[in-house]
């Protein structure tokens, strides 16, 4: 059974006030993505601190000895999370990894992030993998707004652009959130705040995802990059106003650190990813696979 929301507030570093004392390891096992978000630029490097960035991509099997080493370096780790660098449901890698973790590290909280395009149809797999916490990125619940944030989706092998693609995405996100929430799994929703595009829409997103079953809501300020590199990042006042609007409908998450897809340690306090990968000998297979698959589609 998935850990309850109340349990996660005590043990998960991204829930509750204990966030500076417990740790997590992000496992970068998902290279490919099925959505072309206009603000997203996935990258292989050791310098940037933002989502979508990792120094390498692992196979599911490589994660088990890596976690063992990570817990030695950072005994505070309580969570094994998968947040990319691509989407966790665009391949089978995340589900396979969580099954391995459940056997080898049953005490660890299992946490996953997804864009939600395949959430509805893969909901039962997530439930069966004993995920404790799921984060879904929902940037709009109006297809006309969503279409300004994504160029296209890849849906069962078909590239679908514009409002039509946005309609499919939103429908699958909301249906999937309800299925997962009904199974007792805690759901957090992330929204990337792009002031010109979705600032006035935040309250509606918060209300809609709350009604679907989400428990926490995280407003992420846009990092201007990729095709939205010329957009203005939200000001402190715009972030405050968005949070005020959302707080009428759902509990807010207020201490996001824009974590990398290979982050290790206590958020905001310690970071062991470079030390971990330097100390742990990895084969080049995952890196070669990344070169082939690190693209949309």
C-alpha positions in Angstrom: 0.0 0.0 0.0 1.3 3.5 -0.8 2.3 5.7 2.0 -0.4 8.2 3.1 -0.2 11.9 2.6 0.3 12.3 6.3 3.2 9.8 6.3 4.8 11.6 3.4 4.7 14.9 5.3 6.9 13.3 7.9 9.3 11.3 5.7 9.5 12.8 2.2 12.0 15.7 1.8 9.7 17.5 -0.6 6.7 17.5 1.7 6.2 19.2 5.1 8.7 21.3 7.1 11.4 18.7 7.5 12.6 19.2 4.0 16.2 20.2 5.0 16.8 17.0 7.0 15.9 14.1 4.8 17.3 13.2 1.4 16.5 11.7 -2.0 18.3 10.2 -5.0 17.0 11.0 -8.5 17.7 8.2 -10.9 18.1 9.4 -14.5 16.8 6.3 -16.4 14.4 7.9 -18.9 16.1 9.5 -21.9 13.2 10.0 -24.3 10.2 12.3 -24.2 6.8 12.4 -25.9 6.0 16.1 -25.6 7.9 19.0 -27.1 7.5 21.6 -24.3 8.6 25.0 -25.6 10.4 25.8 -22.4 12.3 22.5 -22.0 15.9 21.9 -23.0 17.2 18.5 -21.9 20.9 18.3 -21.6 23.9 16.2 -20.6 26.2 18.2 -18.4 27.6 18.6 -14.9 27.0 22.3 -14.4 23.4 23.3 -14.8 21.0 23.0 -11.8 17.6 22.6 -13.4 15.1 19.8 -14.4 15.9 18.0 -17.6 19.7 17.9 -16.9 21.8 14.9 -16.0 25.4 13.9 -16.4 24.4 10.5 -17.9 21.5 8.1 -18.3 21.4 4.8 -16.4 19.8 1.5 -17.2 17.4 0.2 -14.6 19.9 -2.5 -13.5 22.6 0.1 -12.9 20.5 1.9 -10.3 20.7 -0.7 -7.6 24.4 -0.6 -6.9 24.3 3.1 -7.3 21.6 3.5 -4.6 23.7 1.3 -2.3 26.7 3.7 -2.8 24.4 6.8 -2.4 23.1 5.6 0.9 26.6 5.2 2.1 27.4 8.8 1.1 24.1 10.2 2.4 22.4 8.1 5.0 19.6 10.7 5.2 18.2 9.4 1.9 14.6 8.3 2.3 13.3 8.6 -1.3 14.2 7.1 -4.6 12.8 9.3 -7.3 12.7 9.3 -11.1 12.2 12.6 -12.8 13.7 12.3 -16.2 15.6 13.6 -18.0 12.8 12.6 -20.4 9.3 11.4 -19.4 9.0 8.5 -17.1 6.2 6.9 -19.0 7.6 7.3 -22.5 9.6 4.1 -21.9 9.4 1.2 -19.5 12.6 2.1 -17.7 11.0 3.9 -14.7 8.6 1.1 -14.0 11.3 -1.5 -14.3 13.5 0.5 -12.0 10.8 0.9 -9.3 10.2 -2.9 -9.4 13.9 -3.5 -8.7 13.9 -0.9 -5.9 10.9 -2.5 -4.3 12.8 -5.8 -4.0 16.1 -4.4 -2.9 15.1 -1.3 -0.9 11.5 -1.8 0.2 12.0 0.9 2.9 12.6 3.7 0.4 9.7 5.9 -0.7 9.2 5.6 -4.4 8.5 8.9 -6.1 7.9 9.5 -9.8 7.3 12.6 -12.0 5.5 12.6 -15.4 4.1 14.9 -18.0 0.9 12.8 -17.8 0.4 12.1 -21.5 0.4 8.3 -20.9 -0.8 8.5 -17.3 -4.4 7.4 -17.8 -3.5 4.3 -19.8 -0.5 3.3 -17.6 -2.1 4.1 -14.3 -2.4 0.5 -13.2 1.3 -0.1 -13.9 2.1 2.7 -11.6 -0.2 1.4 -8.9 1.3 -2.1 -9.3 4.9 -0.7 -9.0 3.9 0.5 -5.5 4.7 4.2 -6.2 4.1 6.3 -3.1 4.1 9.8 -4.6 3.4 11.0 -8.1 4.1 14.4 -9.6 2.3 15.5 -12.7 3.2 18.6 -14.7 0.0 20.4 -15.7 0.6 23.8 -17.2 -3.0 24.5 -18.4 -6.4 22.9 -18.4 -7.5 25.0 -21.4 -6.2 23.6 -24.7 -5.8 27.0 -26.2 -3.4 28.0 -23.5 -1.6 24.6 -23.4 -1.0 24.8 -27.2 1.1 27.9 -26.5 3.4 26.0 -24.2 3.9 22.8 -26.3 4.8 22.4 -30.0 3.4 18.9 -30.3 2.9 15.6 -28.6 3.8 12.1 -29.8 0.7 10.0 -29.2 0.9 6.3 -30.2 3.5 7.1 -32.9 1.6 10.1 -34.3 2.9 13.6 -34.1 -0.1 15.8 -33.1 0.4 19.6 -33.0 -1.6 22.6 -31.6 -4.9 22.5 -29.8 -5.7 18.9 -30.8 -2.5 17.6 -29.1 -3.3 19.8 -26.1 -6.8 18.4 -25.8 -5.4 14.9 -25.7 -2.7 15.8 -23.2 -5.1 17.5 -20.7 -7.7 14.8 -21.0 -5.1 12.1 -20.2 -3.6 14.1 -17.4 -6.9 14.6 -15.5 -8.1 11.1 -16.1 -4.8 9.7 -14.9 -4.7 11.9 -11.8 -8.1 10.7 -10.8 -7.2 7.0 -11.3 -4.0 7.3 -9.3 -5.6 9.4 -6.5 -8.4 6.9 -6.2 -5.8 4.2 -5.6 -4.6 6.1 -2.6 -1.4 7.5 -4.1 -0.4 11.1 -3.2 -0.3 13.4 -6.2 1.5 16.7 -6.5 1.0 18.9 -9.5 3.7 21.1 -10.9 2.8 24.1 -13.1 5.5 26.1 -14.9 4.5 29.8 -14.5 4.9 31.7 -17.8 3.4 35.1 -16.9 2.4 36.1 -20.4 0.7 32.8 -21.2 -0.8 31.1 -18.1 -0.6 33.5 -15.1 -4.3 34.4 -15.2 -5.1 30.6 -15.5 -3.4 29.4 -12.3 -6.5 29.4 -10.2 -8.4 27.3 -12.7 -5.6 24.8 -12.9 -5.4 24.5 -9.1 -9.1 24.1 -8.8 -9.3 21.4 -11.6 -6.4 19.3 -10.4 -7.6 19.5 -6.8 -11.1 18.2 -7.8 -9.3 15.4 -9.7 -7.5 14.3 -6.5 -4.2 16.2 -6.3 -3.0 17.0 -2.8 -0.2 19.5 -3.4 0.5 22.2 -5.9 3.8 23.6 -6.9 4.2 26.7 -9.0 7.6 26.6 -10.8 8.9 29.9 -12.1 9.8 29.8 -15.8 13.6 29.5 -16.5 13.7 31.2 -19.9 15.3 28.7 -22.2 14.7 26.8 -25.5 11.9 28.4 -27.5 10.8 30.5 -24.6 14.3 31.9 -24.0 13.0 35.4 -24.7 10.1 35.2 -22.3 10.4 37.1 -19.0 10.8 35.0 -15.9 8.1 35.7 -13.3 8.7 38.4 -10.8 8.4 37.8 -7.1 5.1 39.6 -7.1 3.8 37.5 -10.0 4.8 34.3 -8.2 3.1 35.6 -5.0 -0.1 36.4 -6.9 -0.2 33.0 -8.5 0.3 31.3 -5.2 -2.5 33.4 -3.7 -4.8 32.4 -6.5 -4.0 28.7 -6.2 -4.1 28.5 -2.4 -7.9 28.9 -2.4 -8.2 25.4 -3.9 -5.2 23.3 -2.8 -2.3 23.1 -0.4 0.9 24.7 -1.8 4.4 23.3 -2.1 6.7 26.2 -1.5 10.3 25.0 -1.4 11.1 23.7 -4.9 14.9 23.7 -5.7 14.7 23.1 -9.5 16.4 19.7 -8.9 18.5 18.0 -11.6 17.4 14.6 -12.9 20.5 13.1 -11.1 20.3 15.0 -7.8 21.5 13.2 -4.7 21.4 14.3 -1.1 19.3 16.6 1.1 17.5 19.3 -1.0 19.0 22.8 -0.5 21.7 21.5 1.9 23.9 18.7 0.4 24.5 17.5 -3.1 26.5 14.3 -3.7 25.8 13.5 -7.4 29.3 14.4 -8.7 31.0 12.5 -5.8 28.7 9.6 -6.3 29.3 9.2 -10.0 33.0 9.7 -9.6 33.1 6.9 -7.0 31.0 4.5 -8.9 32.2 2.9 -12.1 29.4 2.8 -14.7 29.4 1.1 -18.1 29.0 3.3 -21.2 26.0 1.4 -22.4 23.5 3.9 -21.0 25.4 6.8 -22.4 25.4 5.3 -25.9 21.7 4.6 -25.6 21.2 8.3 -24.6 23.0 9.5 -27.7 20.5 7.5 -29.8 17.4 8.3 -27.8 17.9 11.8 -26.2 15.3 13.4 -28.5 11.6 13.9 -28.7 9.7 11.0 -30.0 
